[in-house]
Amino acid sequence: MLAARCVRQVPFPGGAVGAAIIGIVRFNEPRDWPRVICIALIVIGIVGLKLLHREPVSPVAGATDSPAATADRVAASTQQDVVR
């Protein structure tokens, strides 16, 4: 309960897993095996999702450009239109 309240009030880089670990270590919350297994499953799931993530393939040419590259391309085409 206390850890959940802290996460809402203070920016916390560890998220739910970090809050649970701090609760166990600092506030002497129970260290029973179901809790530890659940924390481990969350970590394994996050790592798995990061490893399986692929960048989407865009069917539009130039759609993967950065916003700066897109802005440069638009500015160049606008200048060409003015010259014509």
Stockholm file with secondary structure:
# STOCKHOLM 1.0

chainA/1-84         MLAARCVRQVPFPGGAVGAAIIGIVRFNEPRDWPRVICIALIVIGIVGLKLLHREPVSPVAGATDSPAATADRVAASTQQDVVR
#=GR chainA/1-84 SS CHHHHHHHHSCCTTHHHHHHHHHHHHSCCCCCHHHHHHHHHHHHHHHHHHHHCCCCCCSSTTTTSCHHHHHHHHHHHHHHHHHC
#=GC SS_cons        CHHHHHHHHSCCTTHHHHHHHHHHHHSCCCCCHHHHHHHHHHHHHHHHHHHHCCCCCCSSTTTTSCHHHHHHHHHHHHHHHHHC
//
